[in-house]
Amino acid sequence: MLHRKARPLQEAQSHLGGIPLVCNQVGYHLNDTSIESEVLPFAKRNGITIMGYSPFGYAPHVFGAKGFPDVGSQERHILESIGAKYGKTAYQVALNWVLRQEDLVTIPKAAKKEHIVDNLHALGWELDKGDLEQIECFFPRCIASQGERENEDRFFLALSRSQNQNENCPQFAHSSR
Ligand SMILES: NC(=O)c1ccc[n+]([C@@H]2O[C@H](COP(=O)([O-])OP(=O)(O)OC[C@H]3O[C@@H](n4cnc5c(N)ncnc54)[C@H](OP(=O)(O)O)[C@@H]3O)[C@@H](O)[C@H]2O)c1
């Protein structure tokens, strides 16, 4: 699944005939926290695991993705200064921040061995309240990119088409009565 709203998850669940919906894969990183308002609480209430993709914000194929803050930018500086307290890099801070959410797993992509090792060391420690507040100031709450919203629109279009087809299908009309 790839849904940033609760309604499509409910719709999807209703089409599964009692089979539980267990996972929703959706973007979650410092520059896109749109799932926090609706989807994350809904998923927690309903036992659905959120699989957050692009934890560093790259998603090169998603229109409007910003990527990781550039070296020298204010945002990068704040991540580096927080990381310095713990002997961690800016990337490790970003990954640890994503994983502060319970019931959420993340899937960083790393081809380089040193990145894979770095990412493992993003675990096992916690950002404190002050760190989280600082991060909040520099990374304002943000909405989904246009590409992701279009993905969701396409899902609804496909769903309504399949429903219309089913309604026009005598076999389905018979079995659903
Ligand atoms: N369901 C969907 O629609 C959807 C959409 C987008 C992405 N995804 C999935 O999400 C996963 C990750 O997404 P993504 O590749 O878009 O973005 P990402 O994980 O946010 O970023 C990957 C980039 O970060 C670099 N990187 C990783 N660890 C690093 C570290 N410790 N220090 C410095 N750089 C580091 C990687 O470099 P190297 O590779 O050179 O190590 C790579 O360039 C993929 O499996 C992808 O298939 C799913």
The ligand as a Tripos MOL2 file, in Angstrom:
@<TRIPOS>MOLECULE
LIG
   48    52     1     0     0
SMALL
NO_CHARGES

@<TRIPOS>ATOM
      1 N1          6.9240    2.4420   -2.1780 N.am      1 LIG1
      2 C1          7.4070    3.4840   -2.8140 C.2       1 LIG1
      3 O1          6.7040    4.1880   -3.5610 O.2       1 LIG1
      4 C2          8.8400    3.8870   -2.6070 C.ar      1 LIG1
      5 C3          9.2520    5.1660   -3.0060 C.ar      1 LIG1
      6 C4         10.5880    5.5390   -2.7930 C.ar      1 LIG1
      7 C5         11.4830    4.6350   -2.2140 C.ar      1 LIG1
      8 N2         11.0500    3.3940   -1.8580 N.ar      1 LIG1
      9 C6         12.0180    2.4360   -1.2680 C.3       1 LIG1
     10 O2         12.6230    2.9920   -0.1110 O.3       1 LIG1
     11 C7         13.9830    2.5820   -0.0070 C.3       1 LIG1
     12 C8         14.8950    3.7650    0.2170 C.3       1 LIG1
     13 O3         14.5060    4.8680   -0.5230 O.3       1 LIG1
     14 P1         15.4430    5.8550   -1.3900 P.3       1 LIG1
     15 O4         16.5580    5.1370   -2.0160 O.co2     1 LIG1
     16 O5         14.5140    6.5910   -2.2610 O.co2     1 LIG1
     17 O6         16.0000    6.9260   -0.3430 O.3       1 LIG1
     18 P2         16.8780    6.9520    0.9780 P.3       1 LIG1
     19 O7         17.0020    5.6240    1.6460 O.co2     1 LIG1
     20 O8         16.3030    8.0900    1.7310 O.co2     1 LIG1
     21 O9         18.3030    7.4330    0.4280 O.3       1 LIG1
     22 C9         19.2050    6.5980   -0.2140 C.3       1 LIG1
     23 C10        20.4890    7.4040   -0.4290 C.3       1 LIG1
     24 O10        21.0940    7.6800    0.8470 O.3       1 LIG1
     25 C11        22.4680    7.2940    0.8070 C.3       1 LIG1
     26 N3         22.8330    6.8280    2.1560 N.ar      1 LIG1
     27 C12        22.3380    5.7610    2.8120 C.ar      1 LIG1
     28 N4         22.8750    5.6540    4.0470 N.ar      1 LIG1
     29 C13        23.7540    6.6870    4.1590 C.ar      1 LIG1
     30 C14        24.6480    7.1130    5.1820 C.ar      1 LIG1
     31 N5         24.7160    6.4660    6.3540 N.pl3     1 LIG1
     32 N6         25.4270    8.2100    4.9570 N.ar      1 LIG1
     33 C15        25.3520    8.8800    3.7700 C.ar      1 LIG1
     34 N7         24.5150    8.5260    2.7660 N.ar      1 LIG1
     35 C16        23.7350    7.4370    2.9420 C.ar      1 LIG1
     36 C17        22.5320    6.1860   -0.2050 C.3       1 LIG1
     37 O11        23.8520    6.1050   -0.7200 O.3       1 LIG1
     38 P3         24.5070    4.7170   -1.2620 P.3       1 LIG1
     39 O12        23.4130    3.9350   -1.9280 O.co2     1 LIG1
     40 O13        25.5760    5.1930   -2.1900 O.co2     1 LIG1
     41 O14        25.0790    3.9460   -0.0900 O.co2     1 LIG1
     42 C18        21.5360    6.6700   -1.2420 C.3       1 LIG1
     43 O15        22.1250    7.6300   -2.0990 O.3       1 LIG1
     44 C19        14.2930    1.8090   -1.2900 C.3       1 LIG1
     45 O16        14.2530    0.4410   -0.9520 O.3       1 LIG1
     46 C20        13.1520    2.1680   -2.2280 C.3       1 LIG1
     47 O17        12.8280    1.1200   -3.1200 O.3       1 LIG1
     48 C21         9.7510    3.0130   -2.0240 C.ar      1 LIG1
@<TRIPOS>BOND
     1     1     2 1
     2     2     3 2
     3     2     4 1
     4     4     5 ar
     5     4    48 ar
     6     5     6 ar
     7     6     7 ar
     8     7     8 ar
     9     8     9 1
    10     8    48 ar
    11     9    10 1
    12     9    46 1
    13    10    11 1
    14    11    12 1
    15    11    44 1
    16    12    13 1
    17    13    14 1
    18    14    15 2
    19    14    16 1
    20    14    17 1
    21    17    18 1
    22    18    19 2
    23    18    20 1
    24    18    21 1
    25    21    22 1
    26    22    23 1
    27    23    24 1
    28    23    42 1
    29    24    25 1
    30    25    26 1
    31    25    36 1
    32    26    27 ar
    33    26    35 ar
    34    27    28 ar
    35    28    29 ar
    36    29    30 ar
    37    29    35 ar
    38    30    31 1
    39    30    32 ar
    40    32    33 ar
    41    33    34 ar
    42    34    35 ar
    43    36    37 1
    44    36    42 1
    45    37    38 1
    46    38    39 2
    47    38    40 1
    48    38    41 1
    49    42    43 1
    50    44    45 1
    51    44    46 1
    52    46    47 1
@<TRIPOS>SUBSTRUCTURE
     1 LIG1         1 GROUP 0 **** ****
